[in-house]
Amino acid sequence: MSALSTQQSQREALEIALWAQTRQPPPPELLAKLGLLGPDGRALDTSDQETGVGNAYHEDGSGLPALGPLAPFGSWQSVAATILRKTEESAGFDQSSTQFDLFAWVVFASQFQSMPFLVNLVDNTLSASISSLSLGPAIWMVSELLGGLLSSDALTGVINSIKKIGQLAVENKGLQQKNSNVQQGVLTVANGQLRLGLLRTVVQMEYRTGKGYQQLNQQITVSRLFGSLDYDMCIRNAGTLLEWGGRDLDDWLYGTASFPYPPNTSPAWGN
């Protein structure tokens, strides 16, 4: 691990401190200018929106570096989970809730992308058409976006988690039509790297009597954010991370709204 100058260390510590601060919503004047306030001056109704979050973890058995001063965490996975909790807290994002919060939704992605502890970040998107009878293109996009980063077993775990979110969306009652804002988190150990990932999309759904919620014919875009944990930076800033307290991997993995649900078994996934 290369040593940093005092000035570099101070700048790094300031970057982390600024990133970790809780983000505040913009003032009403700006929200109004952006069209995000109703005529009565209150926030727009988002009852036709929902959030569906799922997380997946996989490891290939490869070794990770010594934790050094981060030993109280017990594992690098716990370090990563703790950083992700701080990402959620700074954005006010609750992965266990299906209630949609536009501000938290936007800020969480921004906080993930600007996370000081990530290196080699990749950010891209794919688009395809889906329908209630054809969800296969969604699986194809996930496979294309993650295929070069995950093993086949890890990819299967991610797809199963996405199907759990699908089942949550089917069972979570809302209005006649709703937008399901989908987020899939990924942690994976591969070739000695601990990678953190995020997939997102929005799916329009409609309730049909006798059939429940079904996807409308639509074009969806899946976005990917993926990076590797910077072990050296984490060790250099062990004091700050330890002040944040620990978060167990299982808490991150099992604490999502979709975790209790079985994977959706619609034959449309294969079409």
N, C-alpha and C positions, 0 to 999 in steps of 0.2 A: 504494500500500500504506500503510495507516494505521499510525502508530507506536503501540506499547504502552507503558504506564508500566513502570517497573522492577518494581513489584510484580506487574503482570499478566504480564510476561515470565517472572518467577520461577515463578509459579503454572503457567504454560503448560509451562515446562521440567520442572517436577516432575510434572505430569500425564503427559507423554511418558515420563519416566524410570520412573514406576510402571507404566505400561502395558507398557513394553518388558521388564520383568523376567520371567524364566522362572517360570512358575507351578508350584507344587509340589502333588502329590496330597494330598488331605485325609488326616488320621490314620486308622489302622485302626478306631478306635472309631466315627468318623463313617461310614466306609464300611460297617461292620457295621450301624449304625443304619439306613442307607439300603438295606440288603439287598444290598449289592454285594460281600459276602464270603461264601465258602462255609462250611460247618460246620467245616472244618479251619482256618479263619482265613486262607485264601489267597483271592486274587482269583477271582471266578467265571470259569468256562470260557467263552471267547468264540470257540471254534473254529467255531461255527455263524454267525459274523458275518464280513463282509469289508468292505473299503473300496474304492470305485471313484471316482477323481478324474480330471476332465478340465478343461482350460482353453481358452478361445477369446478371440481378439483381433480387433478390426476398427476401422478409422478411416475417417472421411469426408473427410479431406484438409483439414479446417479447421485454422487456425493455433492454436498454444498460446503462452502468454506466454513472455517471455525467462526463461531459467533463472537468470540472475544468479549468485549464489555457488554455485549447484548445477550450474554448467557442467561440472564434472568427470564428472557422470553421463552427459552426452551427450544425454539426452532426458528428458522428463517420464515417458515410459513406463518408463525404467530407475529413476526415482525411485519410481514406483508399485510396480514389481516388488521393489525393495529393501524397501519398507515391508511388502509382503506376505510377504517372506522373514522379516522380523522377527516378523510375526504368527505364522508357522509355528513359528519357533524358540521363542517365548515359550510356545507351547502344546505343544511337543514333537510337532507334527503333521508327518508325512512324506507328501507328496503322491505320492511315487513307490512307496509300499508299498500292498499290498492287505491287510495285517494290520490288524485293527480294534483300536483303543485307545479305549475309552469316554471316558477322561479327556481325551485329546488332542482327540477329536471334539467334545466339549462345549465345551472351553476355546477351541478355534479359533474357533467361531462367536461366542462371547462376546467374544473379542479383536477379531474383525472388527467386531462391532457397536459396540464401545467405542473403535475406532480414532480417536485424536485428530485425524488428518489428513483425516477425512471430514466433509463437510457435506451437508445435505439428504438424510439417510438415510431410506429407505423400507423398511418391514418388514411383510410380509403373507403370507398363505398361500391356497392353493386346494386343494380335494380332489375326487377323481373315482375311479371304479372302472375297473380294468384287468384283463386276463386275458392268457393266452398268445396268444389270437387277436385281442386288441383292445388295442393300445398307443397308439392315436390320442388317447385322452383325456389321456395324459401330454404329448403334443406340444401339445394344445390349452391345457393349463394353462401350459406354458412360454410359449406365444405370448401368452396373456392377461397373464401377469405381466411380460413384457418388451416386449410390442408397442409400448407408449407410450414406451419408453426407447431402443429400438434400431431401426436401419434394417432393411429386409427382408433385405439381404445379411448384416448382422451376426446377425440372428436365425437365418438359415440356417446360419451357422457354428456357432452355439451348438447347434442341433439336431443337426448332424453330429457335434459333440463328444460330445453325450449318447448318440448311437448307438454311438460308439466305446466309451463306458463300458458300454453294453449288451453289446457283443461281448466286452469283458473279463469281464463277469459270466458270460456263457455259457461261456467257455473256462477260467475260474479254478476249478479243482476244489476241492471242499470236502466237507461232509457231504451226506447225502441231501437235507436241507432246509437252506437258509441264508438269512440276511438280507443283502442287498446295500445297504450304506449309500453312497448316491450323492451326490457333491458336484461341481457344475459351477461353475468360476470364470469370470468375465467381465471383460475390460478393453475399453473402447471409447472412442474419441474421436468426439464428436458436438457440432457447433456450438461448438467451442472448449472443451468440457468433457471432462475425462478421468474417466470413471466406472469404479468398481470394483463388481463384483457377485458374488453368491453365491447359488446355487440348491441346495437339498438335498431329498432324499427317502429313504425306505427301501422296498425292494422285496423281498417274500418269493419265493423261488425253490425249485424242487424238481427233483431229478435223475430223469429218466425214461429207462429203458433204451431205447437206439436213437434217442432224441430229444435227449439231453443236458439241460441246465438249461432250465427253462421257468418263466415267471411264473405264480404261483397266482392264482386269482380273488381279488381283494382291493381294498380302498379305500386309496389312497395320498394323502398330503398333500405338496404341494410348497411349500417356504418360500422366500421371497425376501428378501435383504438387498441394498440398492443405494444407493450414495452417490457424491458427486463429490469429487475431490481438491481440498483447500483449498490453492491455490498459495501464497497469502500466508503461511499458517502454515508450510508447507514451507520457504519462503525464510527466514522469521524463525528457523527452527531448522535451518538448513543445516549448522551445525557438527556437531550430533548425527547428522544423516542421513549426513554424510560419514564420521563415525566408524564407522557401521554397515557401510561398504564398499558397493560397487555390485553390483547383480544385473542381468544382461542380460534383456531381455524374452523372448528365445528360451529362456533357462534356465527361466523360469516357464512358458512356453507348452509346451515340449517335455519338461519333466521330470516329467510325470504318469505314473501307472501305465497309463493307457489310451491314451497317445499312439501307441505302436507299432501299435495295432490298427486295422483298417479299420472303417468304420461298419457296424453290424449291418444286414443287408438283409432282415430278416423282413418279409413283407407285412403283419404285424400293426400296423406303424407307421401304416398308412394306414386302419385300421379303428377 
